[in-house]
Amino acid sequence: PRSTLFPYTTLFRSDTVAFGALQVLRAAGRRVGQDVGLAGIGDNWAGKVVEPGLTTIRFYQRQVGQEAARMLLQSLEHTEPDAAPVRQTTLGYTLVERGSL
C-alpha cells in the first residue's frame, strides 16, 4: 500500500538530488518504484546503474546553450535597460523511463 507520509511520485530538480532522495527513502523502508516513485532531471550516467534505475528527463544541453547565447546577443542589441523583448522558449526533452516510477 502507498504511504500517506510520502507523496507517490516526486520530480527532483536534478538526478543528483534524486539519488539523495533514493537513499533517504530506502533508509525509511520505502520501496522506490513500488511504494513511492521518483524522477530526476539531467540523465546522469549513474541513473542507469542504481537499483532501481532512475527515471529522468534528458534535455539537450547544446540546444540550451545555443538558445541562451542567442538570447544574450539579442539583449545586447538593446541599449535601454529592460528594452529587450520578453521571450518564452520551449526546449526539447525526452523522458527516459526506468524502474524508479
C-alpha positions as CSV (number, residue, x, y, z in Angstrom):
1,P,0.0,0.0,0.0
2,R,1.1,3.6,-0.7
3,S,2.2,5.6,2.3
4,T,0.4,8.7,3.4
5,L,3.7,10.1,4.7
6,F,5.3,10.3,1.3
7,P,3.9,11.6,-2.0
8,Y,3.6,8.9,-4.6
9,T,5.8,10.5,-7.2
10,T,8.2,13.4,-6.9
11,L,10.3,15.1,-9.7
12,F,13.6,16.4,-8.4
13,R,15.5,19.3,-9.9
14,S,18.4,17.1,-10.8
15,D,19.4,13.4,-10.8
16,T,21.9,14.1,-8.1
17,V,19.2,15.3,-5.7
18,A,17.0,12.3,-6.7
19,F,19.9,10.0,-5.8
20,G,19.9,11.5,-2.3
21,A,16.2,11.1,-2.0
22,L,16.5,7.5,-3.1
23,Q,18.9,6.8,-0.2
24,V,16.6,8.6,2.3
25,L,13.6,6.7,1.1
26,R,15.4,3.3,1.4
27,A,16.6,4.2,4.9
28,A,12.9,4.9,5.7
29,G,12.0,1.4,4.5
30,R,10.2,2.6,1.3
31,R,10.5,0.6,-1.9
32,V,11.3,3.1,-4.7
33,G,9.3,2.2,-7.8
34,Q,6.6,0.5,-5.7
35,D,5.7,2.5,-2.6
36,V,6.9,5.8,-4.0
37,G,8.1,7.0,-7.4
38,L,10.8,9.5,-8.1
39,A,12.5,11.0,-11.1
40,G,15.3,13.5,-11.8
41,I,16.4,15.8,-14.5
42,G,19.6,15.5,-16.4
43,D,20.1,11.8,-17.4
44,N,23.2,11.3,-15.2
45,W,25.1,8.1,-16.1
46,A,24.6,6.8,-12.6
47,G,20.8,6.6,-13.2
48,K,21.5,3.6,-15.4
49,V,23.3,1.7,-12.7
50,V,21.5,2.4,-9.4
51,E,18.8,0.0,-8.4
52,P,16.0,0.7,-9.4
53,G,17.1,2.6,-12.4
54,L,16.3,6.3,-12.1
55,T,13.7,7.7,-14.4
56,T,14.9,11.1,-15.7
57,I,14.3,13.9,-18.1
58,R,17.0,14.2,-20.7
59,F,17.4,17.7,-22.1
60,Y,19.5,18.8,-24.9
61,Q,22.4,20.8,-23.5
62,R,23.6,22.0,-26.8
63,Q,20.2,23.4,-27.7
64,V,20.0,25.1,-24.2
65,G,23.4,26.7,-24.8
66,Q,22.6,27.9,-28.3
67,E,19.3,29.4,-27.2
68,A,21.0,31.1,-24.2
69,A,23.7,32.6,-26.4
70,R,21.0,33.8,-28.9
71,M,19.0,35.5,-26.1
72,L,22.1,37.1,-24.7
73,L,23.2,38.5,-28.1
74,Q,19.6,39.8,-28.7
75,S,19.6,41.6,-25.3
76,L,22.9,43.2,-26.1
77,E,21.4,44.8,-29.2
78,H,19.2,47.0,-27.0
79,T,20.8,50.0,-25.4
80,E,18.0,50.7,-22.9
81,P,17.7,48.7,-19.7
82,D,14.8,46.2,-19.9
83,A,14.3,47.1,-23.5
84,A,14.9,43.6,-24.8
85,P,11.6,41.8,-25.5
86,V,10.5,39.1,-23.1
87,R,10.6,35.7,-24.8
88,Q,9.2,32.3,-23.9
89,T,11.2,29.4,-25.3
90,T,10.4,25.8,-25.3
91,L,13.3,23.4,-25.5
92,G,13.3,19.7,-26.4
93,Y,13.5,16.9,-23.9
94,T,13.0,13.2,-23.6
95,L,11.5,11.2,-20.8
96,V,13.8,8.2,-20.0
97,E,11.7,5.7,-18.1
98,R,13.5,3.4,-15.7
99,G,12.4,1.4,-12.6
100,S,12.0,4.3,-10.1
101,L,8.4,5.1,-11.2
